[in-house]
Amino acid sequence: MLDINLIREETERVKEGVRRKQISPSVVDEVLSYDIKWRAIVRELDELRSRQKKGSSQTLSPESRGELKKLKEEIKRFEEEERTLRAKRDEALQNVPNIPFDDVPEGKDDTENIIEREVGKRPSFDFEPRDYLTIAENLGLIDVKHTAQVAGSRFGYLLRDAALLEFALVKLAFDLAVKEGFTPVVPPVMARPDVMRAMGKGKFLDEHDAFHIAEDDLYLVGSAEHTIGPLHMNEVLDASTLPRRYVGFSTAFRRESGSYGRDTRGILRVHQFDKVELFSFTHPKRSEEELLFLLSLEERLMQALKLPYRVVLKCTGDMTWGDARQYDIETWLPSEGRYRETHSASNLTDFQSRGIRAEFREGGERGFVHTLNATGLAIQRTLIMIIENYQTKEGNVKVPKVLQKYMGKKIIGDNKKR
C-alpha cells in the first residue's frame, strides 16, 4: 500500500498519479475521509488517557473513583472506534494503486506503450510457417485433448521433448542467475489471504483471478513473486546486505479472467503454468538501477536463446497495479506475424514492502526496502516461441544451441507419437 503520510502531505501528486493509472482519484478522497476521522479519535484518546494517568496517580475520593471508572469506559469506547476507523482506512488504502514515476509515459492502454528497441533477426522461412500447436501435436509434444478430460479446458500436458525442454530452460535461467549471485528458491504455491493483500494482490483476489481453496482459506499463487516477497516479511535487513536477490521456480495459477478466443487455445493462456522468477530487495536509492539490471538478465536469456524480441516501456494505463515503472519483453511469433509478451520487469518501490513490513537499517536510518520482480522465463510461452521460431519445413523443431547441452540433441522430431 501507499504511505499514508505521502497521501496526507502530497495529496494532489498522489491523485494525479492515480488518475494517470486510469483510476478515479476519488479513492484517495475516501482514504483521507477515514484518516481525518481516525486522527480526530486518536487525539481524543490521547487526551482521555492523559486524564486517566493523572487521575490514577492521585489519592482518589469515592466520587473521583466513579469518574475514573466512567473515563475508563469512555476510553474503551473510543478504542473500539479507533480500531474500526483504522481498519476502514486500511481497507480503503487497498483501493489505491502505486503511483508511477513522473517520467513514465501517460497512456490509456498498450497501444501507447513505448518501443525502446528491437533485438535479433526474425526468422525467414521458405514455407508457410505453422502455429506452435499444430507442430507440437504432430510431434506428440503437447496434449490438450486429454487434459480437457482430466481437468477441463485451458490446461495442457507437456510430453517427451517438450517436458525435457522445460527443465532445460529452467536450468539455463538458474545457471545464469546463480552465477550473478541470486539465491535459488522453490517457494510455496499457496498463501494466506492477508499475506496476498499485504503483497498488494488484493485486486488479484477481489477480481477472482486467483484460485481459492475455501476449506483452508488459502490462495494459489499467480506467480512465485507472491511468496518470495514474504520471505522477509516483518524483518529489518542490514543495508550492507542489500540487494538480496532470489531466483525462484514455481507452478503458478490464474483464471485469466476476460481472456478468450485464440489465446485460450493451446498453452498460451492457461490456468496452470510454470515460471522462473527473479526477485530483488533493494535500497530505495538503487531500485531504478536494479530494475535495469533485472531487465538486462532477461535480455541475456533471450539473446542466449537467439529469439527475436523487443523491449517495451509500459505506459501508465497498461502498468500493473503495484508498479511504479514496468518494462515488458515481447517475442516474435511467426504464425501471427507480431510480437507477444513473454516477460515483464517491475519496480514496485515500497508498495509491497510497506504491506509486508520488510525494512532496512542503515546507521541511524530505518525505512522500507524497495521490491522488484522480473520474469526469468515463462516456460509455456518460451516453449511456444522456440517451437515457432525454430520450426523446420519438415515439421520438426531445432533445439537452440544454448540448450543442446541440456537436451542432448540438436533437433526435436525423431520421437514417434504414441
C-alpha positions in Angstrom: 0.0 0.0 0.0 1.0 3.6 -0.3 2.4 5.6 2.6 -0.4 7.3 4.4 1.9 10.3 5.1 2.5 10.6 1.4 -1.2 10.8 0.8 -1.6 13.4 3.6 1.3 15.6 2.6 1.2 15.3 -1.2 -2.5 14.7 -1.9 -2.6 16.3 -5.3 0.5 14.5 -6.5 -1.0 11.1 -5.4 -4.3 12.0 -7.1 -2.5 12.8 -10.3 -0.6 9.5 -10.2 -3.8 7.6 -9.6 -5.5 9.4 -12.4 -2.6 8.6 -14.8 -3.2 4.9 -14.0 -6.8 5.2 -15.2 -8.2 5.0 -11.6 -10.6 7.6 -10.2 -8.9 10.0 -7.7 -11.9 9.6 -5.5 -10.2 6.5 -4.0 -7.7 8.9 -2.4 -10.5 11.1 -1.0 -12.1 8.0 0.6 -8.8 7.2 2.4 -8.4 10.8 3.6 -12.0 10.9 4.8 -11.4 7.9 7.1 -7.9 9.2 8.0 -9.3 12.6 9.2 -11.8 10.9 11.4 -9.2 8.5 12.7 -6.8 11.2 13.6 -9.5 13.1 15.5 -10.3 9.9 17.5 -6.6 9.4 18.3 -6.3 13.0 19.6 -9.4 12.4 21.8 -7.9 9.1 23.0 -4.6 10.7 23.9 -6.3 13.4 25.9 -8.5 10.8 27.7 -5.5 8.6 28.5 -3.6 11.6 29.8 -6.5 12.4 32.2 -6.7 8.8 33.2 -3.0 8.7 34.0 -3.2 11.9 36.0 -6.2 10.7 38.0 -4.7 7.3 38.7 -1.6 8.9 40.3 -3.7 10.8 42.9 -5.4 9.7 46.1 -9.0 9.3 45.0 -12.2 10.0 46.7 -15.2 7.8 46.1 -16.6 10.4 43.7 -13.2 10.6 41.9 -13.1 6.8 41.6 -16.6 6.9 40.0 -15.4 9.5 37.5 -12.3 7.4 36.7 -14.5 4.4 36.0 -16.6 6.4 33.6 -13.4 7.7 31.9 -12.1 4.1 31.5 -15.4 3.1 29.8 -15.2 6.1 27.6 -11.6 5.2 26.6 -12.7 1.6 25.8 -15.5 3.0 23.5 -13.0 5.3 21.7 -10.5 2.5 21.3 -13.1 0.4 19.6 -14.0 3.3 17.3 -10.3 3.9 16.6 -9.8 0.3 15.6 -12.9 0.4 13.3 -11.8 3.6 11.6 -8.2 2.3 11.2 -9.5 -0.9 9.6 -11.7 1.1 7.2 -8.9 3.4 6.3 -6.5 0.5 5.6 -9.2 -1.2 3.5 -9.7 2.0 1.5 -5.9 2.1 1.1 -6.1 -1.2 -0.7 -8.1 0.6 -3.5 -5.2 3.0 -4.2 -2.6 1.7 -6.7 1.1 2.6 -6.6 1.7 5.8 -8.4 4.0 5.8 -11.5 7.2 7.7 -11.7 6.8 11.2 -13.2 8.7 10.3 -16.4 6.6 7.2 -17.2 4.7 8.0 -20.4 1.0 8.6 -19.9 -1.4 6.5 -22.0 -4.7 4.7 -21.9 -3.7 1.2 -22.9 -1.0 -1.0 -24.6 -1.3 0.9 -27.9 0.5 3.8 -26.2 3.5 1.8 -24.9 6.9 2.9 -26.0 9.0 0.5 -28.0 12.6 1.1 -26.8 14.5 -1.3 -29.0 14.2 -4.4 -31.2 16.8 -7.1 -30.9 17.5 -10.1 -33.1 16.7 -11.2 -36.6 13.2 -12.5 -37.3 13.3 -15.9 -39.0 12.7 -16.1 -42.7 11.0 -19.3 -43.9 10.8 -20.7 -47.4 7.5 -22.3 -46.4 4.3 -21.1 -44.7 5.1 -21.2 -41.0 2.8 -23.4 -38.9 1.5 -22.4 -35.5 3.1 -24.0 -32.4 0.1 -26.2 -31.5 0.0 -27.8 -35.0 3.7 -28.6 -34.8 3.6 -29.8 -31.2 0.6 -32.0 -31.6 2.1 -33.6 -34.8 5.2 -34.3 -32.8 3.4 -35.5 -29.7 4.8 -32.7 -27.5 1.6 -31.1 -26.3 -1.7 -32.8 -25.5 -4.7 -30.5 -24.7 -7.4 -33.1 -25.6 -6.7 -35.5 -22.7 -6.2 -32.6 -20.2 -9.7 -31.5 -21.1 -11.0 -34.9 -19.9 -8.9 -34.7 -16.8 -9.1 -31.1 -15.6 -11.3 -29.2 -18.1 -10.2 -26.6 -20.6 -7.1 -24.4 -20.5 -4.7 -27.0 -19.3 -2.1 -29.0 -21.2 0.2 -32.0 -20.9 3.8 -31.3 -21.9 5.2 -34.6 -23.3 8.5 -36.1 -24.4 11.0 -33.4 -25.5 8.6 -30.6 -24.5 8.9 -31.8 -20.9 12.7 -32.0 -21.2 12.8 -28.7 -22.9 11.1 -27.1 -19.9 13.7 -28.3 -17.5 16.5 -27.3 -19.9 15.0 -23.7 -19.8 14.8 -23.8 -16.0 18.4 -24.9 -15.8 19.5 -22.2 -18.2 17.8 -19.5 -16.2 19.1 -20.8 -12.9 22.6 -21.1 -14.1 22.7 -17.5 -15.2 21.0 -16.1 -12.1 23.1 -18.1 -9.6 26.3 -17.0 -11.4 25.1 -13.5 -10.8 24.7 -14.1 -7.1 21.0 -14.9 -6.9 19.8 -17.3 -4.2 17.8 -20.2 -5.6 14.5 -20.9 -4.0 11.4 -23.1 -4.6 8.7 -21.2 -2.8 5.2 -22.3 -1.6 2.5 -22.1 -4.2 -0.2 -21.2 -1.6 -0.5 -18.2 0.6 -2.9 -16.8 3.2 -5.2 -14.0 2.0 -3.7 -11.5 4.5 -0.3 -12.2 3.0 -1.5 -11.8 -0.6 -3.2 -8.5 0.3 0.0 -7.3 2.1 1.8 -8.0 -1.1 -0.6 -5.7 -3.0 -2.5 -8.5 -4.6 -6.0 -7.5 -3.4 -7.1 -6.8 -6.9 -6.0 -10.3 -8.0 -8.2 -11.8 -5.2 -11.2 -9.4 -5.5 -11.5 -9.9 -9.2 -11.5 -13.7 -8.7 -8.5 -14.2 -10.9 -6.9 -16.2 -8.1 -7.9 -19.8 -7.3 -9.1 -20.1 -3.7 -9.1 -23.2 -1.5 -12.0 -22.4 0.7 -11.6 -25.2 3.3 -8.1 -23.9 4.2 -8.6 -20.3 3.2 -5.5 -20.3 1.1 -4.9 -18.9 -2.4 -2.9 -20.5 -5.2 -0.2 -18.0 -6.3 -0.3 -16.3 -9.7 3.5 -16.0 -9.7 6.4 -17.1 -7.5 6.7 -13.3 -6.7 3.6 -13.7 -4.4 5.5 -16.0 -1.9 9.1 -14.9 -2.5 8.3 -11.4 -1.3 7.0 -12.5 2.1 10.3 -14.3 2.7 11.5 -11.2 4.5 8.1 -10.2 6.0 8.4 -8.5 9.3 12.2 -8.3 9.1 14.7 -5.4 9.3 17.6 -6.1 7.0 21.0 -4.6 7.3 21.5 -2.2 4.4 25.0 -3.7 3.8 23.3 -7.0 2.8 21.3 -5.3 0.0 20.4 -6.1 -2.6 19.0 -9.5 -1.7 18.3 -11.4 -4.9 16.4 -14.6 -5.4 15.7 -16.8 -8.4 12.6 -18.9 -7.9 10.8 -21.6 -9.8 7.2 -22.5 -9.2 4.0 -23.5 -10.8 1.5 -20.6 -10.9 -2.3 -20.5 -11.3 -4.6 -17.9 -12.8 -8.1 -17.9 -14.0 -7.1 -15.4 -16.7 -10.5 -13.8 -16.4 -11.5 -12.0 -19.5 -9.3 -14.0 -21.8 -10.9 -15.5 -24.8 -10.5 -16.6 -28.4 -7.3 -17.9 -29.9 -5.2 -17.2 -26.9 -7.1 -19.7 -24.8 -6.4 -22.5 -27.4 -3.3 -24.5 -26.5 -0.9 -23.3 -23.8 -0.6 -19.5 -24.3 -3.2 -18.5 -21.7 -3.8 -21.4 -19.3 -4.9 -21.8 -15.7 -1.6 -23.5 -14.7 1.9 -22.6 -15.9 5.5 -22.8 -14.8 7.8 -19.8 -14.4 11.3 -18.8 -13.3 11.0 -15.6 -11.4 13.7 -13.0 -10.4 13.1 -11.0 -7.2 15.1 -8.3 -5.5 15.0 -6.5 -2.2 17.0 -3.3 -2.6 17.9 0.0 -1.0 15.5 2.7 -2.2 18.3 4.8 -3.7 19.2 1.9 -6.0 15.9 0.4 -7.1 15.9 2.0 -10.6 19.4 0.7 -11.2 18.3 -2.7 -10.0 15.3 -2.7 -12.5 17.7 -2.1 -15.4 19.9 -4.9 -14.1 16.9 -7.4 -14.0 15.9 -6.3 -17.5 19.4 -6.9 -18.7 19.3 -10.5 -17.4 16.0 -11.1 -19.2 17.6 -9.8 -22.4 20.7 -12.0 -21.9 18.4 -15.1 -21.7 16.6 -14.1 -24.8 19.9 -13.4 -26.7 21.2 -16.8 -25.5 18.1 -18.5 -27.0 18.5 -16.3 -30.1 14.8 -15.4 -30.1 13.9 -12.0 -31.8 12.3 -9.7 -29.3 11.6 -6.1 -28.4 11.8 -4.1 -25.2 8.7 -2.1 -24.3 8.3 0.6 -21.7 4.7 0.4 -20.5 2.6 3.5 -20.3 0.6 4.4 -17.2 -2.7 2.9 -18.4 -1.1 -0.5 -19.1 1.0 -0.9 -16.0 0.0 -3.4 -13.3 -1.5 -2.2 -10.0 1.6 -2.1 -7.8 4.2 -0.9 -10.3 5.9 2.5 -10.4 7.8 1.5 -13.6 7.4 -1.6 -15.8 9.1 -3.0 -18.9 7.9 -5.8 -21.0 9.8 -8.0 -23.4 7.7 -9.2 -26.4 8.9 -12.0 -28.6 8.3 -12.5 -32.3 5.5 -15.1 -33.0 5.8 -16.1 -36.7 2.3 -17.6 -37.1 0.7 -14.4 -36.0 3.3 -12.0 -37.6 3.6 -10.0 -34.4 5.3 -9.7 -31.1 3.7 -11.3 -28.0 4.5 -10.5 -24.3 6.8 -13.1 -22.7 8.5 -11.1 -19.9 7.9 -8.2 -17.5 10.2 -6.4 -15.1 8.8 -4.1 -12.5 9.9 -1.7 -9.8 7.2 -1.6 -7.0 9.2 0.8 -4.8 8.0 0.4 -1.2 4.4 -0.5 -2.2 4.8 -4.2 -1.3 7.4 -3.8 1.5 5.1 -1.4 3.4 2.4 -4.1 3.4 4.7 -7.0 4.5 6.8 -4.7 6.8 10.1 -5.5 5.1 12.6 -2.8 6.2 16.3 -1.9 6.2 18.5 -0.3 8.7 21.5 1.9 7.7 23.2 3.6 10.6 20.5 5.6 12.4 18.2 5.4 9.3 15.4 2.9 9.0 12.9 2.6 6.2 11.2 0.2 3.8 13.2 -1.6 1.2 12.1 -1.5 -2.5 11.0 -4.7 -4.1 11.4 -5.6 -7.7 10.4 -8.6 -9.8 11.1 -9.8 -13.3 10.3 -12.9 -15.4 13.3 -15.1 -15.8 11.5 -17.4 -18.2 7.8 -18.0 -18.5 8.1 -21.7 -19.6 5.0 -22.3 -21.7 5.3 -19.0 -23.6 9.0 -19.6 -24.2 8.2 -23.1 -25.5 5.8 -21.6 -27.9 8.4 -19.1 -29.2 11.0 -21.8 -29.6 8.7 -24.1 -31.4 7.6 -21.4 -33.9 10.9 -19.6 -34.4 12.9 -22.9 -34.7 10.5 -24.9 -36.8 11.6 -26.6 -40.0 10.0 -27.3 -43.3 9.6 -31.0 -42.3 7.6 -30.0 -39.2 10.5 -30.6 -36.7 12.0 -28.2 -34.3 15.6 -27.2 -34.0 16.9 -27.1 -30.4 18.5 -23.7 -29.6 22.3 -24.1 -29.4 22.4 -23.0 -25.8 20.0 -25.7 -24.8 21.6 -28.6 -26.7 24.0 -29.5 -23.9 20.9 -29.9 -21.6 18.8 -31.8 -24.2 21.5 -34.0 -25.7 20.1 -33.4 -29.2 20.0 -30.8 -31.9 16.5 -31.4 -33.3 13.2 -32.4 -32.0 11.2 -34.6 -34.3 12.7 -38.1 -34.1 10.2 -39.3 -31.5 7.1 -41.1 -32.7 3.6 -40.3 -31.3 2.1 -43.0 -29.1 
